[in-house]
């Protein structure tokens, strides 16, 4: 299983924001510098996270972003489902574009589908609070940038 960069960046933004005090605002520039990733990518990510009501975006000179929910309320599985375009692990998962000649008889798609469901079930067991619980270590990495 592999996540897109979009999902990776979404999760990184959330982890970063989870290490900040609730009232503190962060900005795209600082997050991009910490992770050494594109500000343009992060603008798209934060826009979508805002539309999902996971982060709060405040416009203006003193604006920024922060979590709109408690980290305990943000489910990792839900974020992954909302940020991934699809879960087409193999061609036959995409019924509209499936050209594989063995699809009707192949048992592999059932095995892979079962693996995908197990993968998502594990992600559903964790919240942002779980993955960002080592705040002091995370902060030390963020501050070293």
Buried (B, 14 or more C-beta within 10 A) or exposed (E): EEBEEBBBBBBBBBBBBBBBEEEEBBBBEBBBEBBEBBEEBBEEBBEBBBEBEBBBBEEEEEEBBBBBBEBEEBBBBBBBBBBBEEBBBBEBBEEEEBEEEEBEEBEEBEEBBEEBEEBBEEBBEEBBBEBBEEBEEBEEEBEEE
